[in-house]
Amino acid sequence: MTDWILPFLCGLGASVISAWGVGGGTLLLLVMTLFLGVDQRTAQGINLLFFLPTAVSALVCHWKNGYLDKPTLKAAVPPAVILALAGAWAATALDVELLRKPFGVYLLLSGVSLIWPGKKKGENPS
């Protein structure tokens, strides 16, 4: 019975953090691989499944509020689907050890970009 408590709490915590817009899915991925012993591919699959309800609810809310730019959607969706399929194929075709290093670099760079954000257009240097 206690085997499910820690994963449940991690998922709950990641959900709350994700609702705040902090990136709970990435934290969930790290917790699964580092502390719960889940292999990289399974953790990435769970992370994608974790993301789907959030993405669908955001899409519905944006659609209801009129925030969707239909010309941009028409231009962005076809290449996004093709690249997502190519990425899924690459993730299953490549060795997990080969995937870990670029993903780790990506996480480090995104963390650094949050700590030291770049200048926004139109900002005056002071």
Phi, psi and chi 1 to 4 in degrees:
 res  aa     phi    psi   chi1   chi2   chi3   chi4
   1 MET       -  -38.5  173.3  131.2  167.2      -
   2 THR   -77.2   -8.4   58.5      -      -      -
   3 ASP   -65.8  -22.1  -68.5  -17.9      -      -
   4 TRP   -97.8  -12.5   62.8  -89.2      -      -
   5 ILE   -65.8  -50.4  -68.0  175.0      -      -
   6 LEU   -62.8  -48.4 -177.5   59.7      -      -
   7 PRO   -60.8  -37.4  -24.8   33.1      -      -
   8 PHE   -62.9  -46.0  172.9   78.5      -      -
   9 LEU   -64.9  -38.1  -68.7  175.1      -      -
  10 CYS   -64.1  -43.8  -69.3      -      -      -
  11 GLY   -64.6  -39.9      -      -      -      -
  12 LEU   -64.7  -45.9 -178.5   65.2      -      -
  13 GLY   -62.6  -41.9      -      -      -      -
  14 ALA   -65.4  -34.7      -      -      -      -
  15 SER   -63.9  -44.9  -61.5      -      -      -
  16 VAL   -64.3  -46.7  170.0      -      -      -
  17 ILE   -63.1  -39.4  -69.1  170.8      -      -
  18 SER   -64.2  -38.7 -168.9      -      -      -
  19 ALA   -63.9  -28.2      -      -      -      -
  20 TRP   -79.6   -7.9  -67.6  -21.5      -      -
  21 GLY    83.4   23.2      -      -      -      -
  22 VAL   -93.3  -18.1  176.8      -      -      -
  23 GLY   104.0   48.7      -      -      -      -
  24 GLY   -62.5  -30.1      -      -      -      -
  25 GLY   -63.7  -39.6      -      -      -      -
  26 THR   -67.2  -41.2  -57.4      -      -      -
  27 LEU   -64.5  -39.3  -67.4  174.6      -      -
  28 LEU   -61.4  -40.7 -178.4   62.9      -      -
  29 LEU   -60.8  -45.4 -175.8   64.7      -      -
  30 LEU   -64.9  -42.2  -68.0  171.4      -      -
  31 VAL   -62.9  -43.7  167.0      -      -      -
  32 MET   -63.1  -43.1  -75.2 -171.0  -66.4      -
  33 THR   -78.9  -38.1   54.8      -      -      -
  34 LEU   -86.0  -35.8  -63.9  175.7      -      -
  35 PHE  -112.6  -26.7  -58.7  112.2      -      -
  36 LEU  -103.4   -2.2  -60.6  178.3      -      -
  37 GLY    72.3   22.2      -      -      -      -
  38 VAL   -83.0  136.1  178.0      -      -      -
  39 ASP   -70.4  159.9   71.8  -75.8      -      -
  40 GLN   -56.2  -48.9 -177.4   84.1   19.4      -
  41 ARG   -64.9  -43.4  -77.1 -166.6  178.8  132.0
  42 THR   -63.6  -42.3  -56.8      -      -      -
  43 ALA   -63.3  -39.6      -      -      -      -
  44 GLN   -66.9  -38.2  -73.3  173.0  -33.9      -
  45 GLY   -64.5  -43.6      -      -      -      -
  46 ILE   -63.4  -40.4  -68.4  169.5      -      -
  47 ASN   -61.6  -41.1 -168.0   33.6      -      -
  48 LEU   -66.1  -41.2  -70.4  173.9      -      -
  49 LEU   -63.8  -37.0  -71.1  174.0      -      -
  50 PHE   -62.7  -34.2 -178.9   83.1      -      -
  51 PHE   -76.3  -31.9  171.5   75.3      -      -
  52 LEU   -57.0  -50.1  -71.9  175.9      -      -
  53 PRO   -61.3  -36.6  -16.3   24.4      -      -
  54 THR   -64.8  -44.4  -52.4      -      -      -
  55 ALA   -65.1  -42.0      -      -      -      -
  56 VAL   -64.4  -44.7  168.7      -      -      -
  57 SER   -65.6  -37.7   64.9      -      -      -
  58 ALA   -65.4  -41.2      -      -      -      -
  59 LEU   -62.6  -44.0 -176.9   63.5      -      -
  60 VAL   -63.5  -44.8  168.5      -      -      -
  61 CYS   -62.9  -43.7  -71.5      -      -      -
  62 HIS   -65.7  -38.4  -74.5    7.6      -      -
  63 TRP   -64.4  -46.2  174.7   67.0      -      -
  64 LYS   -62.5  -34.4  -76.5 -177.6  178.0  179.2
  65 ASN   -88.8    0.3  -68.3  -40.5      -      -
  66 GLY    75.6   25.9      -      -      -      -
  67 TYR   -92.8    1.1  -65.3  140.1      -      -
  68 LEU   -89.8  129.9  -64.8 -178.8      -      -
  69 ASP   -95.2  101.6 -177.9   17.3      -      -
  70 LYS   -61.0  -40.4  -69.1  179.7 -176.7  167.5
  71 PRO   -61.3  -38.2  -23.7   32.4      -      -
  72 THR   -67.1  -40.6  -57.4      -      -      -
  73 LEU   -60.6  -44.7  -80.0  175.1      -      -
  74 LYS   -62.7  -32.5  -73.6  179.6 -177.3  177.4
  75 ALA   -81.6  -33.1      -      -      -      -
  76 ALA   -89.1  -33.2      -      -      -      -
  77 VAL   -64.8  -48.6  168.4      -      -      -
  78 PRO   -57.9  -49.7  -26.1   35.5      -      -
  79 PRO   -66.0  -31.4    7.1  -11.7      -      -
  80 ALA   -64.2  -41.9      -      -      -      -
  81 VAL   -64.8  -45.0  168.7      -      -      -
  82 ILE   -61.7  -45.9  -68.1  167.8      -      -
  83 LEU   -69.1  -34.2  -69.3  170.2      -      -
  84 ALA   -64.4  -42.8      -      -      -      -
  85 LEU   -64.3  -41.5  -68.9  171.6      -      -
  86 ALA   -64.0  -41.2      -      -      -      -
  87 GLY   -64.6  -40.3      -      -      -      -
  88 ALA   -64.3  -41.3      -      -      -      -
  89 TRP   -62.6  -46.2  173.2   80.7      -      -
  90 ALA   -62.3  -39.1      -      -      -      -
  91 ALA   -65.0  -32.5      -      -      -      -
  92 THR   -85.7  -24.6   57.0      -      -      -
  93 ALA   -85.4  -28.4      -      -      -      -
  94 LEU   -90.5  156.5  -63.0  173.6      -      -
  95 ASP   -69.6  141.2 -177.3   35.5      -      -
  96 VAL   -58.1  -39.1  173.6      -      -      -
  97 GLU   -63.2  -32.9  -70.6  -58.2  -42.5      -
  98 LEU   -70.2  -31.4 -174.2   63.3      -      -
  99 LEU   -78.3  -30.1  -65.4  173.8      -      -
 100 ARG   -62.2  -43.8  -78.0 -177.0 -174.4 -154.0
 101 LYS   -65.7  -49.9  -69.3  175.4 -175.6  167.8
 102 PRO   -62.8  -35.6  -18.6   25.8      -      -
 103 PHE   -67.3  -39.3 -173.9   69.4      -      -
 104 GLY   -62.9  -41.5      -      -      -      -
 105 VAL   -63.3  -42.6  169.3      -      -      -
 106 TYR   -59.0  -45.7  163.8   75.3      -      -
 107 LEU   -62.4  -42.0  -74.0  177.5      -      -
 108 LEU   -63.3  -45.3  -74.8  172.3      -      -
 109 LEU   -65.1  -38.9  -68.3  175.7      -      -
 110 SER   -67.6  -35.5   14.2      -      -      -
 111 GLY   -64.5  -43.5      -      -      -      -
 112 VAL   -63.6  -39.0  167.6      -      -      -
 113 SER   -66.7  -25.5   73.8      -      -      -
 114 LEU   -77.5  -34.0  -70.1  172.9      -      -
 115 ILE   -75.9  -43.9  -66.7  170.9      -      -
 116 TRP  -118.5   79.0  -69.9  -64.8      -      -
 117 PRO   -68.4  147.9   21.2  -27.0      -      -
 118 GLY   -76.0  169.7      -      -      -      -
 119 LYS   -69.0  140.7  -90.9 -163.9  -45.4 -174.7
 120 LYS   -85.5  153.2  -66.0  179.6 -176.5  175.2
 121 LYS   -61.5  136.7  -71.9 -176.7 -180.0  179.0
 122 GLY    88.9   -4.7      -      -      -      -
 123 GLU   -77.3  140.5  -87.0 -171.9    6.1      -
 124 ASN   -87.3  130.0  -68.3  -28.2      -      -
 125 PRO   -69.0  135.8   19.6  -24.1      -      -
 126 SER  -119.6      -   36.0      -      -      -
